[in-house]
Amino acid sequence: MALLLLTIFLLFFALASTCVNALVKNAKTASPSADVQVDQIIHTVKIHDYGLVSINDTLKLSSKDENGVLLQNFSIGFPFKYGVNLDYCFAYDASNPDGHFEVELDTGLGGQIGFYGVNVVFPGVNISNGESYNLTVIFVFSNLVSYEIGTFNLDFPMYPSLVQNASVCNVTAILPPDANCTDSTFHERGLIFNLTTLDHSQILKHTKSPLDSFSYEPAWLTFSIDEEPPLRVFSLINVHEIKREIKLDQWGGIQLLDSYYVTNRRPIMSNIRLLLPKDAYDVSARDEFGYISALLQEERWTITFKTALAKDEEGKFTLTYRLPWKKYVNQHNWRDYYLNFSFFEEVEWTIRKLEVSITLPEGAEFQSSKPLDPSSVKKGVFQETITFTFSNVTPFQDLDFNLTYGYLAFWASFYPTLWMGILVIVACAIALLWRAPRPPPVPIIPVPPEDLRSFVEAYEGKTKILLELESMEEKLRKGRIPRRQYKVRKKMLEGRLSTLSRDLTNLREKIRAAGGRYANIMKQIEVAETMLEGAETEIRRIETLYRRGEISKGAYGRLLEEYHRRRERAKITIDEVLLRFREEIR
């Protein structure tokens, strides 16, 4: 009986704790609808360059209770289908944009199905009777803008979704510069709206009064842009990954390498505009096939691809440049240094993955970083590399940071002293060897002309057999030669080829034994043969990939041209060696 009573008591205690926690949680979630009313909402939808969309909801809140209310959290959301496009969300007191509140994502909205909700948690805001409080919540979306037959389409939530009614909601849609609205939900539903222009951007305004709770209003808007010069091009891209490598050297230099991995979402993209750190110089750009153009235009760098990216085609390129030391690094005392920098510049897109690595000067020691701690610190023999990793980076996030490291000045002279010591040791060794007795010169063994003639004739015979085999395979594919005749002829040619290869191997060893000059010549021809064989193998590989549709036509053409050039260089090297031997025979 005692054991049974103890078990019942424990079960009752556990259930009571669960109920209390649930009541506290529900009270916290339900407090806004119960105690707070929404007097006004300013719902601003803005389309940024490269297709990023931000929605700014500024709400005027007041108390329903005559005694006032202590606001601890507030819920706001939108139709659930836009949840997959949400990249970033933050909230703040409208009078203090720098003081961000905690935001809980994907919390639902009042238990209703079909909504994506966020919960803004306050440190405790007291709204007295007759007073109001202004709250700003900003959502950042990607992939809401698409391109179709000359026009851009925006799919967005017309109104914010709340758990309570709002007295009035003022909707504002801001288009990109030089864009013209051609159609929208406002036109389709016959809604009253105002169309104005400010700084070359069209602005659509609409008022909804009142706005019912749990408003579910997906909307659309189409616009076009005259992209003929001198107007700019409105691009759509997805940025999968950017890697930034910052290297500080002991001689007062800052070197950067930025690697980009993007996908074009328009029919064609020939260039991309980037913002680099201030005072960047010695800027150069490369893609998978070599250097590409990088020009500074209106404080941004225009990177032009050798081959334009088609729709849904991925592109990779890198930027290398340098920065002035005094602009970004400060010395606090005889040992401590501060690097004031930004993980990345403000861009008009979402970076799915951003990885920033900072390599300190040799002999430097990492101390601290603000406001974030690094994800890893790799310590080498003389150098340390600090790495930071981010996900879904948007232009609304503050990426400035300060990094502190310790460094002693004598490390700057470490390598000069080391090299000077090595040079002294090498000079002493040369002096000792110079004074030592010299061995008699190695006699040069002349190569008989018959061996050179045999090598040239055997090599030319091997080349003819290979060409004939290639021609027979082509005829067999086209049905110009019977398969039986092909097999008989191929077996005979392969037998002759085996004999010639054996003879060439023996002749190579005889010629190589004649001295350093002939050994170098044999090495040249062997390297050329390896290059020729590798180029032909790659040509067959990319032809197979192209037939399967695994590479684009543009990439196939570029790769095929490159491997043909390699094959021709190898053939020229072999021909030059054979020509040199013919001249010696004469």
N, C-alpha and C positions, 0 to 999 in steps of 0.2 A: 504493500500500500504506500509506504514511504517513497519507494522508487517510482511508482506511478504518479504520485503527487508532484515529485521533482520534475518528472518528464513533462507533465502538463504545464507546470510553472515555466519551464524553459521555452516550450512552444509558444505560450502566451506572450512571454517577453520578446521573443523573436518577431512574432506577428505584430506586436505593438510598435516595435522599433521600425519595422518596414512601413507600417501605416503612417507613423509620424513623419518619416523621411518623404513618403509620397505626398503627404499633405503639405509639407514645407516646399517641396518642388513644385506642386501644383499651385500653391499660393504664390510662389515667386513668378511662375509663368502667367498666372491669371491676373496678377495685380495691375498691369496696365489697362486691360479692358474694364476692370472693375472700378478703378480709381482715377484714370486719366482719360481726358477727351482730347481729340485732335481737332484743332481749330482751322489749321491750314496746312497744305502740303505743296511744296514746289518741287515738281518732278521734272528734272532736266536730263534729256538724253542727248549725248554728244558723240558724233562719229569722228574718230581720229584717223590720222594717216595710217596706212597699212591695215585698216579694217578693225582697229580696236574700238570698243564702244564702252563708254562710262555712263552710269546713271547716278545722278546726284539727287537724293531725296532729303529735303530739309523740312522738318515737321515742327509746327508750333503746338506745344503741348500745354494743357492747363489742367487744374484739379477739378474734379466733380464734387469733392468733399469741401464743405465750408471751412473745415479746420485745416485744410491743406493735406498734402500727401508726400510721403517720402518715396521718391521714385528710385527703384533698385534695378530694374531691367525693363526692356521694351522690345517687342517682337515686330518684325516687318519682313515681308517676303515678296514672292512673285510666282507665276505659274511654274510648276515643277519641271517642265520640259526645258527651261533655260538653266537649270542647275548644272548640267554638264558643261555649259559654256562659262560658268563663273570661275574667274581666275584669282580674284582678290576682293576682299571686302574690309572696310574699316569705317569707324564712326568716331565722332568727336562733338564736343560742345561747339555750336556754330560761332560762338564768340572767341573760341580758342582752338583753331585748327591744328595746333601742334600737340595738343593733349589727347591722344587717342584712347578710346575705351576698349575694353575686352569685348570681342565678338565671338559668339558661339555659332558655328556653321551647321547647316542641315539639321535644325532642331524641330522642324515641322511648324505648323501654324495653327494653334488652337485646336489641335487634334483633327483638323479637316484634311481630307485626302485631296491630292492634286496640287499641293503648294510646297514650295521650297522656302523655308523660313530661317531667319537668323535672329539670334537673341543678343541684344546689346546690354551688357552688364555695367551698371554704374557704380561708382564708389559711394553713392548715396546723395541724391539731389532732392532737396526739399522745395516743393512747389506750393507756395502759400495761396490762399484764396484770393482771386483777383489778379494773380500774377501768371506769367507764362514762361515756358522754357523752350529754347530752340535746339533741336537735335538734328545733326547731319549724318546721314548714312550714304556711303558711296560704294557702288558695285562696279566692278570692272569685268567685262565680258570679251571673249574672242570668238571668232567664227560665226558671228551673227550677220555679217555682211557677206554676200555672195555676188558673183558676176555671171550675167547671162545675156548674151546677144546684145552687147553695147550698153547695157544698163546694170546698175548695182542695186541689189535688193537687201533691205534691212528688215530683220524679224526681231521684234522687241516687245516687252510688256508695256502696254499703254498706260496703266496706272499701277501704283504699288498696291500690294495686298496687305490688309491690316485685319486685326481681330475686332476692331470697332469701326464705327462710321466716322467719316471725316466731313467737316462742314464744306470745305472747298478744296479742289486739287487743280493747280495750275500746271499744265503740261507744256514743256518746251522741247522741241527737237532741233538740234543744231547740226547742219550739214557741213561737209568739208568745204574748204575754199573753192570757188569757181564751180560748184555743183548746182544743178538745177533739179528741183523736185518735179517728177513727171506724174506720179500717182501715189496714193496712200490710203490708209484706212480712213483718214479724215474725209477724203473725197468720196470714197465708196459708201460710207454711212451717212453722208450729208451732214457731217458735224461742222459746227461753226468754228473756224480757226482763222488766225491772222498770219499772213506771210510777209516777212520783212527781210531786209538784207543789212548785215553789219560786217565790215571788214571782209568783203567778198564772200561771206558765208550766208546762205539762206537760213532763216529761222522761222519755224512753224510754232504757233502758240494756240493752245486750246484750254478751256476751263470746264471742269466737271464739278457740278454742285447739286446735291451732296454726292460724296463718294461712299458707296455702301461697303460694309465690311466684307471681307473675303472676295474682293473684286478679282475676277479672272478674265482678263482682256488681252490676249495676244494681238499684236498689231503688226502692220507691215508698211514699208515705205520704199519707193523706188526713186532713184535719181541717176542722172547722167552727168558726165564731165567732158567738156571740150578739151581734149588732150593734145590739140595741135599747138606747136610753139607759138608764143613763148609760155603758154600755160604748162603747168607741171602735170606729171602722170600720177594717178592715184593707184597705188599698188596694193595687192593682197598677198601676204606671205604668212607662213607658219615657221617660227623659229624654234627648231627642236633643241639645239644645244649651242652654247658659246663657251669656249675655253679661253681664258685670258691668263697669260704667263707674264709676270712682272719680274724682271731681274735687275737687282741693284748690284753694281760692281764696285770694287774698292777704289776705282779711279774717278768716282763721281759721275757715273753715267747711269741712266735708267733706260732699259730696253724692254719693249713690249711686243708680244706676239698674240694676236687675237685670231682664233679659229672659229668659223661660222659654219653651221649646218642648217640649211633652210629648204623650204618647199614653196614653189610658186603656185598660187591659186587663181591666177589669171591666165588667159590664153597664151601670153608671152611676156617675159620680163627680161629686158636687156641690161638693166643696171639697177643698182640699189644705192640709196643715200644714207650715209652714216655720220654720226657725230663722234669725233675723237676727243681725247683730253686736250685742254687748251695748250697752245704752243707746241703741238706735235710737229716733228720734222723728220726728214729722211723716210717718208712714208712710201711703202711699196706693197703691192698686192700680188698674190699668186693664187691660181686654182690648180686643179689636178694636172694641167698640161703646160704650165709655165706662167710667166708674168702676165698680168692684165693691167688695164689702165686704172689709175687712181688720181683724180683731179679735185682740187679744192674749189668749191663753188658756193658762195653765200654761207660761209662758215661751216659747211658740211662737205664731206668727201664723197664724190660720186665714183662708185666702183662699176666699171663697165666690163661685162663678161665677153670672152671671145666668141662664145656661142650662146645665144639667148636661151633662157629656160622656158620650156613648154609648160602647159598646164599640168599640175601635179608632178612636175619633174623636180627632183632634189638636186641641190647644188652645194658644193663645199668650196670655201676659199679662205685664205688667211691674209692678215694685215700685219706688217712689221713696221715699227717706227720707234723713235727715241723721244725722250722728254728732258727738259732742262732740270738739273739736279736742284738748284736753289729754289725752284718754283714749288717743289713738292716735299723736299726733305729739309728738316730743321735740326740743328745741333743744340741740345739743351745745355750740356756741359762737356767736359773732356771725354766722356764715354757714352752718354745717352743720346740717341737719335730718334726723331719722330718722322714717320711717313704719313702725310695727310693726303688722302686720295679718295677715289670713288671706285667701288667694285665694278661699276659700269655706268656709262653716261645715260642720260634720259632718252629713251627711245619710245616710239609709238607702236610697240608691239609687246607681246608676252613672250618672254624667254622661258621655255619649258624647263631647261636645266642650265644653270650658270655655274661654272667652276672657275675660281680665281686662285692662282697659286703665286706666291711671292717668294722669290729666292733672294736671301740676304747676302751681303758681301761675305767673302771668305773670312772666317774668324769672328763673324758677328753672332750674337746670341739673342734669340727672341725672348721678349719680356712680357708684353701684354698687347691686347688689341681691344678697341672700343668702337662701337657699342656691342659687337658680337665676339664670341670666342671662336677660334678656328675649329674646323672639323677634324683636322689632323696637322701634326707637326713632324716632319721627316728630318731626322738629323743624320748628316753625312759625316765624312772625316773632317772637313773644314767648313762645310756650308749647311745651312738649315733652310728648309722649304716649308712655308706655311700655306695651307690650303683651306679655302672656304667654299662651301657648296650651297646653292640655293635652288628652289623650285618655283615655277610660275612667277617670275620677276616681271613687274609692270612698271610703267613710268610714274606711278603714284607712290612708290616705295622709296624711302630715303636710303641710298646705298653708300653714303659717305662714311669713311672710317678713319681711325687713327691707330697706327701701329708703332710700338716702341721696341727698340732693340739696342743692345749694348755692343760697342765696337771700339777696339783699340787702334790708334792711328798707325802703329808699327806694322799692321797687317798689309798696308798699302805697299810697303817696300819688301814684303816677304818674297814675292815671285822675282822681282828684279835681283834681289840678293841671291836667290836660289839659282837663277839663270847665270848670273855672273860667276858663281862658284862652279857651275857645270862647265862654263866656257874656259875657266882657268884650268880645270882638270883635263878637259879635252886638249887644250894647248900644250900642257905638260906631256900628255901622252903622245901627241904628234911630234914634239921635240925629241922624246926618247926614241920613238920609232925612226925618226929621220937619222939619228946618230947610229942606230943599230945597223949591222952589216946587212946588205940587201941580197936576197936570193937571186940566183941566175934567172934570166927571163925564160918564161915557158915558151918552147918552140911552137910556132904556128904550123899546123899540119895542113898542107894544101889539099883541097877536095878535088879528086879527079874529075875532069869534065864529063867523063862517061856517067858518073854517079849523078851529077846535076842534070844531064840530059835525060837519064832514066827517070829521075824524080819528076821532071816537067812532063815527060810523055805519060808517065803513069798517072799523074794528077789530072792531066787533060782527059785521059781515057776514063778515069773515074767520074769526072764531071759529065762527060758525054753519056755514060751509062745511066747516071742519075736523071739526066734530062730525058733520056729515052724512056725510063721507067715512069716518070711523071707524065709524059705524053701518052704512053700506053694506058695508064689509069684513066686519063681524061677520055680517051677513045672508048674504053670499056664502059664508062659511065654514060656516054652518048650512044652506045650500041653500034659503034663503027668497026668493032673487031670482035670475033667470036671469043667466048670465055676460054675454050680449050686452047686456041692459038695463043691467047694472053698468058695462060699458065705455063705453056711450054716455053715461050719466049722469055717470060719473067724468070723461070728457073735457070735458063741458060745465062741471062744477064747477071743474076745474083751470083752465079758461080764465078763469072769473070770479075765481078765486083769484089768478091772475097779474095781472089788471087791478087788483084791490084792493091787492095787494102793491106795485105800481108807484105807485099813488096814495098809499099810506101812506108810501112812501119820500120822495116830494115834500113831503108834509105835515110829516113829521118835520123836514126841513131848514128849512122856513118857521118852524115853532114853535121849533126850536133857535136860530135866528138872532135871536129876539126878546129874548134876554138870558140871564144865568146861571141864573135860577130855572127857566125852561123847559128850558134845556139839562140841568140836573140831573134834571128830571122825565123827559126823554127817556132819559137814561142809566139811571135806575131801571127803566124799562119794558124797556129792552134787556137789562139784567142779568137781570131776571125771566124774559124770554123764553128766554135762554140756559140758565138754571137749569131751566125747564120742559122744554125740549127734551132736556137732559142726563138729567133724571129719567126721562122717558118712554123714552129709549134704554136706560138701565140696567134699567128694569122689563122691557123686552122681552128684554134679555140674560140676566137671572137666571131668567126664565121658561123660556128655552131651555135653560140649564144645569140647571135642576131637572127638566125633561122628560128630559134625557139622563142624569140620575142623578149628575151631577158635584158637586152640593152636597146637604147633608142637608136634611131638612124643616125642622128648627129654624133653620138658617142662612137658608134660603129665606124663612121667615116674618119673621125679623128684618130682612133686607135689604129685603123688599117693603114692610114697614111704614115703614122709614126713607125710602125713595124716594117713597112716597105722601105722607109729611109734607113732603118738599121740594117736590113738585108742588103741594100745597095752598098752601104759603107763596108760591110764585111766582104762582099764580092770584090770591091775595088782594092781592098787590102790584099786579098789573095792574088788578084791579077798583077798587082805591083811586085809581089814577091816572085811570081813566075817570070815576069818580064826582066827582073834583075838577074835571075839565074840564066835566062837566054842570052843576055848581054855578056855574062861571064863565059858562057860556052863559046861565043864568037872570039 
